[in-house]
Amino acid sequence: MRSIGVVTGARSDYGVYRPILRKIQADPELKLLLFVCGAHLLPQYGMTVKEIEADGFPIAERVEMLLTSDTPAAVAESMGRGTAGFARAFVRTRPDILLVVGDRFEMHAAVVAALPFNIPVAHIAGGELTEGAIDDSLRHSITKLSHLHFTQTREYAERVMRMGEEPWRVSVCGSPSLDNLRALQMLPAAELEQRLGVRLDKPFLLVTYHPVTLEMDDTGRQIAELLAALEAIGMPVVFTMPNADPANATIRRAVQQYAAARENAWALENLGTQMYFSMMALAAAMAGNSSSGMVEAPSFRLPVVNIGTRQDGRVRAANMIDVGYGREEIAAAIRRAVSPEFRAALRDSRSPYGEGDASACIVERLKSVPLDAKLIRKRFVDAPPAGAAAQPPARRSGPAS
């Protein structure tokens, strides 16, 4: 039986993993080893480890790493604590393959710890860009520390290979978070209202704003401009809270104060995948700088006002309206996003991130790849001479090219 270790540090990556975890758990030839860390284990971020337990996934190891402070020094220390914690966890519970997703410092800590153990690492969502955040550097570092790559589009696969990765290691699978659309039943507005204490009887905005970590000193002004734009629009607003990035407390305080002072605004710590997707299905538009606006929202034909630089470099669908940080620009973009004309223009749009079959692509590869010296010992592939064609990725799944 092959053991697959999976690292989850927050609600955002857990929603991506869920369909993969189900497939691993259902396969008699695979053993799931779930490593839970980061915001999952802290009350101020909703103790989302309870959601994992409620879903019936056994937890192999809990790795305490996050400090309560959100300063750069605290984040750096949390990374060090995470690396040490994962090292101890791998001594006790060593997987045959370690699966990580994305660009978070929690993932980076786990991968660094796995390196001296010679644990092969499989990486979801490499090759992407988020030029406004330190996550960009973390993602590319994880790519070079990884042995298998499951990219979300062909463009991202080509970028991974330009980083020197061998083509046979790269699979274009699409986004596993979209697999949830096939598995989850969307909740009606009345049930969401009852569960969450919100009112959804009028068109509303779904808003998530994360710190732009390369512009951390400007966080206060940025969130103030967004809230001023929302005030000018006057629509009901459902906020979801930011990740555990440096300066997230600045955003949290501002959002909580805004919501507390208004009857048509609500600040929610954790919705979980089903309720979050259900909100996306019902919202008039999204606003903020969350990657979910790029990846999941196109499948709902949901207009998104993407604010600032955090997501610069990502592949975009037709649902995106990119704006700067000024309140007037944000307000104008929201008005355009909620217009019937813009929504109608998205009727035939498609997501560039696949059709919801990524988890099968990923699990099949995790199950079948030989665990040998070839997997562990990486070659750096130099760029081909000018005019020569690069080799394509080893395989791909569905229309994620």
C-alpha positions in Angstrom: 0.0 0.0 0.0 1.4 3.4 -1.1 1.1 6.2 1.4 0.3 9.7 0.2 1.0 12.5 2.6 -1.1 15.7 2.1 -0.3 19.0 3.7 -3.2 21.4 4.5 -2.7 24.7 6.3 -5.9 26.7 5.7 -9.5 26.6 4.5 -8.4 27.7 1.0 -6.2 24.8 0.2 -8.5 22.3 1.9 -11.2 23.1 -0.5 -8.8 22.3 -3.4 -7.7 19.0 -1.8 -11.1 17.6 -0.8 -11.9 15.7 -4.1 -8.4 14.4 -4.1 -8.6 13.2 -0.5 -11.9 11.4 -1.3 -10.2 9.5 -4.2 -7.1 8.6 -2.2 -9.3 7.4 0.7 -11.5 5.3 -1.6 -8.6 3.5 -3.3 -7.6 0.2 -1.5 -4.0 0.5 -2.8 -3.5 4.0 -1.3 -3.2 5.2 2.3 -4.0 8.8 3.1 -1.7 10.6 5.6 -3.1 14.0 6.3 -0.7 16.6 7.8 -2.7 19.5 9.3 -1.0 22.8 10.2 -1.3 26.5 10.2 -4.5 28.4 10.4 -6.5 25.2 10.7 -5.3 24.9 14.3 -6.0 28.4 15.6 -9.3 29.7 17.0 -8.9 33.2 15.5 -9.1 31.6 12.1 -12.1 29.5 12.9 -10.5 26.2 14.0 -11.2 24.8 10.6 -9.6 21.5 11.6 -13.1 20.7 12.8 -14.3 20.7 9.2 -11.7 18.2 8.3 -12.8 15.9 11.2 -16.4 16.3 10.3 -15.6 15.2 6.7 -14.3 12.0 8.1 -10.6 12.3 7.1 -8.2 10.9 9.8 -5.4 13.3 10.8 -2.0 11.7 10.8 -0.1 14.6 12.3 -0.9 18.1 13.6 1.9 20.5 13.2 1.7 23.7 15.3 3.6 26.5 13.6 1.7 29.8 13.4 2.3 32.6 15.9 -0.6 34.8 16.7 1.2 37.9 15.5 1.0 38.9 11.8 4.3 40.8 11.6 7.1 39.8 9.1 9.2 38.5 12.0 6.4 36.3 13.2 5.8 34.9 9.8 9.5 34.1 9.4 9.5 32.5 12.8 6.4 30.5 11.9 8.2 29.1 8.8 11.1 28.0 11.0 8.7 26.4 13.5 6.9 24.7 10.7 10.1 23.2 9.2 11.1 21.9 12.6 7.6 20.6 13.3 7.3 18.8 10.0 10.8 17.2 10.5 9.6 15.7 13.7 6.4 14.6 12.1 8.2 12.9 9.2 10.3 10.9 11.7 7.1 9.5 13.2 5.0 9.4 10.0 6.9 9.2 6.7 4.8 9.2 3.5 5.9 7.6 0.2 5.0 10.8 -1.6 4.1 14.3 -0.1 1.4 16.3 -1.9 1.3 20.1 -1.5 -0.6 22.9 -3.3 0.3 26.4 -4.3 2.3 29.0 -2.8 1.9 29.4 1.0 4.7 29.6 3.5 3.2 26.6 5.4 3.6 24.5 2.3 7.2 25.7 1.8 8.1 24.7 5.4 6.8 21.2 4.8 8.7 20.8 1.5 11.9 22.1 3.0 11.6 19.6 5.9 11.0 16.7 3.4 14.2 17.5 1.4 16.7 15.7 3.7 14.4 12.7 4.1 14.4 12.2 0.3 10.6 12.2 0.3 9.4 12.9 -3.2 7.1 15.9 -3.4 4.2 16.4 -5.8 3.2 20.0 -6.4 -0.2 21.3 -7.5 -0.5 24.7 -9.2 3.1 25.4 -10.0 4.1 27.7 -12.8 1.6 30.4 -11.9 2.3 34.0 -11.1 1.0 36.3 -8.3 3.4 39.2 -8.8 2.1 41.3 -5.9 2.8 38.7 -3.2 5.7 36.9 -1.6 3.7 33.8 -2.5 5.2 34.1 -6.0 8.7 33.4 -4.7 7.5 30.6 -2.4 5.7 28.9 -5.3 8.7 28.9 -7.6 10.9 27.6 -4.8 8.5 24.8 -4.1 8.6 23.9 -7.8 12.3 23.4 -7.7 12.0 21.3 -4.5 9.3 19.1 -6.1 9.5 15.9 -8.2 6.1 15.9 -9.8 4.1 18.8 -11.1 0.3 19.1 -11.6 -0.3 22.3 -13.3 -3.7 24.0 -13.9 -3.1 25.1 -17.5 -0.7 24.3 -20.3 0.8 27.8 -20.1 1.8 27.1 -16.5 3.2 23.7 -17.5 5.4 25.4 -20.1 6.6 27.8 -17.4 7.5 25.0 -15.1 9.6 23.4 -17.9 11.3 26.7 -18.6 12.4 26.5 -15.0 14.4 23.4 -15.9 12.0 20.7 -14.9 11.9 17.5 -17.0 8.8 17.2 -19.2 7.9 13.7 -18.0 7.4 15.1 -14.5 4.8 17.6 -15.6 1.0 16.9 -16.0 -1.6 19.4 -17.0 -4.6 18.4 -14.9 -6.6 21.6 -14.4 -7.8 22.8 -11.0 -9.0 20.1 -8.5 -11.1 22.7 -6.8 -13.5 22.6 -9.8 -14.1 18.9 -9.1 -16.2 20.1 -6.2 -18.7 21.5 -8.6 -19.6 18.0 -9.7 -19.7 16.6 -6.1 -21.3 19.3 -4.1 -24.9 20.4 -4.1 -25.4 24.2 -3.9 -27.4 25.4 -1.0 -30.4 27.7 -1.5 -30.4 31.2 -0.2 -32.8 30.4 2.6 -30.5 27.7 4.1 -27.5 30.0 3.9 -29.4 32.7 5.7 -30.4 30.4 8.5 -26.9 28.9 8.9 -24.9 32.2 8.7 -27.3 34.8 10.0 -27.2 36.9 6.8 -29.9 38.3 4.5 -29.6 37.4 0.8 -33.0 38.7 -0.4 -31.3 41.4 -2.5 -28.4 41.3 -4.9 -25.2 41.2 -2.9 -21.4 41.3 -3.3 -19.0 38.6 -2.1 -15.8 40.3 -1.0 -12.4 38.9 0.0 -9.4 41.1 0.3 -6.0 39.6 1.3 -2.8 41.5 2.2 -0.6 42.4 -0.8 2.5 41.3 0.9 4.9 43.1 -1.4 3.0 46.3 -0.5 2.4 45.6 3.1 2.9 49.1 4.4 0.0 50.3 2.1 -2.5 47.8 3.5 -4.5 50.3 5.6 -5.0 52.6 2.7 -5.9 49.8 0.3 -8.7 48.4 2.5 -10.0 51.9 3.3 -10.4 52.6 -0.4 -12.2 49.3 -1.0 -14.6 49.9 1.9 -15.2 53.5 0.7 -16.1 52.1 -2.7 -18.5 49.6 -1.1 -20.1 52.4 0.9 -20.7 54.4 -2.2 -22.3 51.4 -4.0 -24.6 50.7 -1.1 -25.2 47.0 -2.0 -25.3 44.3 0.7 -21.9 42.8 1.3 -20.8 39.4 2.5 -17.1 39.5 3.5 -14.9 36.4 4.0 -11.8 37.0 6.0 -8.1 37.1 4.8 -5.4 34.5 5.0 -2.8 34.5 7.8 -0.4 36.8 5.9 1.5 39.7 7.3 -0.8 42.7 7.9 -4.0 40.5 7.8 -5.0 42.0 11.2 -5.3 45.4 9.6 -7.8 44.1 7.1 -9.7 42.1 9.7 -10.2 45.1 12.0 -11.4 47.3 9.2 -13.8 44.7 7.8 -15.2 43.8 11.2 -15.8 47.5 12.1 -17.4 48.1 8.7 -19.8 45.2 9.1 -20.6 45.9 12.7 -21.8 49.4 11.8 -24.1 48.4 9.0 -27.2 46.2 8.8 -26.4 45.0 5.3 -22.8 43.8 5.7 -21.6 40.6 7.3 -18.0 39.5 8.1 -17.7 35.6 8.1 -14.6 33.8 9.3 -15.1 30.5 7.5 -17.7 29.3 5.1 -16.3 26.0 4.0 -16.3 24.9 0.4 -20.0 24.1 0.0 -21.3 27.4 1.5 -18.6 29.4 -0.3 -19.5 28.0 -3.7 -23.2 28.4 -2.9 -22.5 32.1 -2.2 -20.7 32.4 -5.5 -23.6 30.9 -7.2 -25.9 33.5 -5.7 -23.8 36.6 -5.7 -24.2 39.5 -8.1 -20.5 39.9 -8.3 -17.2 39.3 -6.4 -14.7 41.9 -5.4 -11.2 41.8 -3.8 -8.0 40.0 -4.8 -8.7 36.3 -4.1 -7.4 33.6 -6.4 -10.9 32.1 -6.3 -12.0 35.0 -8.5 -9.5 33.7 -11.1 -10.0 29.9 -10.7 -13.5 29.1 -9.5 -15.6 32.1 -10.3 -15.5 31.6 -14.1 -17.3 28.3 -13.7 -20.2 30.3 -12.2 -20.1 33.0 -14.9 -19.6 35.3 -11.9 -18.3 38.8 -12.6 -15.2 39.6 -10.5 -13.6 43.0 -9.8 -9.9 42.2 -9.2 -8.3 44.9 -7.1 -4.6 45.8 -7.3 -1.5 43.7 -8.0 -1.8 40.6 -5.9 -3.0 38.4 -8.7 -0.9 40.0 -11.5 0.4 37.3 -13.9 -2.4 34.7 -13.5 -4.3 33.4 -16.5 -7.7 35.3 -16.7 -11.1 34.4 -18.0 -13.6 36.9 -19.4 -15.2 37.5 -16.0 -12.4 39.6 -14.7 -12.4 43.4 -14.4 -8.9 44.5 -13.2 -8.7 47.8 -11.3 -6.3 49.8 -9.2 -6.8 50.8 -5.5 -8.7 54.0 -5.9 -12.3 54.1 -4.5 -13.8 55.7 -7.6 -12.2 53.1 -9.9 -13.4 50.3 -7.7 -16.9 51.6 -7.5 -17.1 52.1 -11.3 -15.9 48.6 -11.9 -18.5 47.1 -9.4 -21.3 49.0 -11.2 -20.1 47.6 -14.5 -19.8 44.0 -13.0 -23.4 44.0 -11.7 -24.9 45.3 -14.9 -27.1 43.0 -16.9 -25.0 43.6 -20.0 -21.8 42.4 -18.4 -23.4 39.3 -16.9 -25.0 38.5 -20.2 -21.6 38.7 -22.0 -20.4 35.9 -19.8 -23.1 33.4 -20.8 -20.9 31.4 -23.1 -17.6 31.9 -21.3 -15.5 29.0 -20.0 -12.9 28.6 -17.3 -9.3 28.2 -18.4 -8.7 25.9 -15.4 -10.4 22.8 -16.6 -13.7 21.0 -16.4 -13.7 19.3 -13.0 -11.7 16.1 -13.6 -8.3 17.1 -12.1 -8.4 14.8 -9.1 -8.6 11.7 -11.2 -5.5 12.9 -13.2 -3.6 13.6 -10.0 -4.4 10.5 -8.1 -3.7 8.2 -11.0 -0.2 9.7 -11.4 0.5 9.5 -7.6 -0.5 5.9 -7.7 1.4 4.8 -10.8 4.7 6.8 -10.8 7.6 4.5 -9.9 9.2 5.4 -6.5 12.8 5.0 -7.7 16.0 6.9 -8.1 14.8 8.5 -11.3 12.0 10.2 -9.4 14.3 11.5 -6.6 17.3 12.5 -8.7 16.4 15.5 -10.7 18.0 16.7 -13.9 18.0 20.3 -14.9 16.8 20.7 -18.5 18.4 23.6 -20.2 16.4 25.8 -22.5 16.4 24.5 -26.1 18.4 26.6 -28.7 16.6 29.5 -30.3 14.0 28.3 -32.8 13.9 24.7 -31.4 10.6 23.4 -30.1 10.5 22.5 -26.4 9.1 19.0 -25.4 5.5 19.0 -24.3 4.3 17.9 -20.9 4.2 14.1 -20.3 0.4 13.9 -20.3 -2.7 16.0 -19.8 -6.3 15.6 -18.8 -9.4 17.2 -20.4 -9.5 20.7 -21.9 -7.1 22.3 -19.4 -4.7 23.2 -22.1 
